[in-house]
Amino acid sequence: MPTKFTDNSAHNQRLKLLDWFFERGSITTSEAREHLDIMSPAPRIMELKRAGYLIVTVTNNWTSAHGISHKGVARYVLTQKKPIDSEMM
């Protein structure tokens, strides 16, 4: 992740998520924790949705590096790169 993020404020967490989405299209909870230092991405995703970004959540099974299987791990998928004007909805 670029060093342009000098703190882990909610604002910077949203920007980090958007950068990731624009480059890769989707992110899991575990990827957000490991790569973006966002321990709880769900609130940031909710804020991005409120800002007009179309993000869908799908759940998958995930196996950790320790071989432990986890069920229902969220994957967030950005479906539109520009926010929708909430006044038009």
C-alpha positions as YAML, in Angstrom:
chain: A
units: angstrom
residues:
- id: 1
  name: MET
  ca: [0.00, 0.00, 0.00]
- id: 2
  name: PRO
  ca: [1.37, 3.43, -0.86]
- id: 3
  name: THR
  ca: [2.82, 5.49, 1.97]
- id: 4
  name: LYS
  ca: [0.42, 8.35, 1.24]
- id: 5
  name: PHE
  ca: [-1.73, 7.13, 4.14]
- id: 6
  name: THR
  ca: [-0.09, 8.48, 7.26]
- id: 7
  name: ASP
  ca: [-2.79, 7.41, 9.71]
- id: 8
  name: ASN
  ca: [-5.56, 4.88, 9.96]
- id: 9
  name: SER
  ca: [-8.49, 7.25, 10.28]
- id: 10
  name: ALA
  ca: [-11.88, 6.16, 8.95]
- id: 11
  name: HIS
  ca: [-11.37, 8.58, 6.05]
- id: 12
  name: ASN
  ca: [-8.03, 7.01, 5.10]
- id: 13
  name: GLN
  ca: [-9.46, 3.52, 5.50]
- id: 14
  name: ARG
  ca: [-12.17, 4.39, 2.96]
- id: 15
  name: LEU
  ca: [-9.53, 5.78, 0.58]
- id: 16
  name: LYS
  ca: [-7.41, 2.64, 0.98]
- id: 17
  name: LEU
  ca: [-10.43, 0.47, 0.18]
- id: 18
  name: LEU
  ca: [-11.26, 2.55, -2.90]
- id: 19
  name: ASP
  ca: [-7.65, 2.30, -4.15]
- id: 20
  name: TRP
  ca: [-7.80, -1.48, -3.69]
- id: 21
  name: PHE
  ca: [-11.21, -1.71, -5.39]
- id: 22
  name: PHE
  ca: [-10.09, 0.38, -8.37]
- id: 23
  name: GLU
  ca: [-7.03, -1.83, -8.84]
- id: 24
  name: ARG
  ca: [-8.46, -5.27, -8.00]
- id: 25
  name: GLY
  ca: [-12.26, -5.04, -7.96]
- id: 26
  name: SER
  ca: [-12.92, -6.90, -4.72]
- id: 27
  name: ILE
  ca: [-11.54, -7.52, -1.25]
- id: 28
  name: THR
  ca: [-12.17, -9.97, 1.56]
- id: 29
  name: THR
  ca: [-12.28, -9.19, 5.24]
- id: 30
  name: SER
  ca: [-8.99, -11.04, 5.73]
- id: 31
  name: GLU
  ca: [-7.31, -9.14, 2.86]
- id: 32
  name: ALA
  ca: [-8.44, -5.81, 4.31]
- id: 33
  name: ARG
  ca: [-6.92, -6.78, 7.65]
- id: 34
  name: GLU
  ca: [-3.67, -8.16, 6.26]
- id: 35
  name: HIS
  ca: [-2.93, -5.73, 3.42]
- id: 36
  name: LEU
  ca: [-4.71, -2.49, 4.38]
- id: 37
  name: ASP
  ca: [-4.54, -2.60, 8.18]
- id: 38
  name: ILE
  ca: [-8.34, -2.30, 8.38]
- id: 39
  name: MET
  ca: [-9.44, -4.60, 11.19]
- id: 40
  name: SER
  ca: [-13.18, -4.10, 10.67]
- id: 41
  name: PRO
  ca: [-13.91, -3.29, 7.03]
- id: 42
  name: ALA
  ca: [-17.71, -3.67, 7.28]
- id: 43
  name: PRO
  ca: [-18.32, -0.16, 8.70]
- id: 44
  name: ARG
  ca: [-16.10, 1.42, 6.01]
- id: 45
  name: ILE
  ca: [-17.94, -0.53, 3.31]
- id: 46
  name: MET
  ca: [-21.26, 0.70, 4.71]
- id: 47
  name: GLU
  ca: [-19.97, 4.30, 4.60]
- id: 48
  name: LEU
  ca: [-18.85, 3.86, 0.98]
- id: 49
  name: LYS
  ca: [-22.29, 2.49, 0.11]
- id: 50
  name: ARG
  ca: [-23.91, 5.51, 1.78]
- id: 51
  name: ALA
  ca: [-21.63, 7.71, -0.34]
- id: 52
  name: GLY
  ca: [-23.15, 6.11, -3.45]
- id: 53
  name: TYR
  ca: [-20.68, 3.35, -4.36]
- id: 54
  name: LEU
  ca: [-22.31, 0.13, -5.50]
- id: 55
  name: ILE
  ca: [-20.69, -2.65, -3.50]
- id: 56
  name: VAL
  ca: [-22.14, -6.12, -3.13]
- id: 57
  name: THR
  ca: [-21.22, -8.57, -0.40]
- id: 58
  name: VAL
  ca: [-20.83, -12.27, -1.07]
- id: 59
  name: THR
  ca: [-19.75, -14.84, 1.47]
- id: 60
  name: ASN
  ca: [-17.22, -17.58, 0.87]
- id: 61
  name: ASN
  ca: [-15.41, -20.23, 2.83]
- id: 62
  name: TRP
  ca: [-11.78, -19.35, 3.45]
- id: 63
  name: THR
  ca: [-8.86, -21.38, 4.74]
- id: 64
  name: SER
  ca: [-6.25, -19.52, 6.76]
- id: 65
  name: ALA
  ca: [-2.50, -19.96, 6.40]
- id: 66
  name: HIS
  ca: [-2.78, -22.23, 9.46]
- id: 67
  name: GLY
  ca: [-5.14, -24.57, 7.60]
- id: 68
  name: ILE
  ca: [-8.23, -23.55, 9.57]
- id: 69
  name: SER
  ca: [-11.43, -23.28, 7.55]
- id: 70
  name: HIS
  ca: [-13.69, -20.28, 8.14]
- id: 71
  name: LYS
  ca: [-17.27, -20.13, 6.84]
- id: 72
  name: GLY
  ca: [-19.08, -17.01, 5.71]
- id: 73
  name: VAL
  ca: [-16.08, -14.72, 5.17]
- id: 74
  name: ALA
  ca: [-17.23, -11.59, 3.37]
- id: 75
  name: ARG
  ca: [-15.94, -10.60, -0.05]
- id: 76
  name: TYR
  ca: [-16.88, -7.08, -1.05]
- id: 77
  name: VAL
  ca: [-17.17, -6.44, -4.79]
- id: 78
  name: LEU
  ca: [-17.24, -2.95, -6.28]
- id: 79
  name: THR
  ca: [-19.72, -3.04, -9.15]
- id: 80
  name: GLN
  ca: [-19.50, 0.60, -10.25]
- id: 81
  name: LYS
  ca: [-16.45, 2.83, -9.92]
- id: 82
  name: LYS
  ca: [-18.28, 6.15, -9.73]
- id: 83
  name: PRO
  ca: [-20.69, 6.89, -6.91]
- id: 84
  name: ILE
  ca: [-24.35, 7.22, -7.80]
- id: 85
  name: ASP
  ca: [-25.86, 10.59, -6.99]
- id: 86
  name: SER
  ca: [-28.08, 9.77, -4.05]
- id: 87
  name: GLU
  ca: [-30.51, 12.53, -5.05]
- id: 88
  name: MET
  ca: [-31.20, 10.69, -8.30]
- id: 89
  name: MET
  ca: [-32.24, 7.48, -6.49]
...
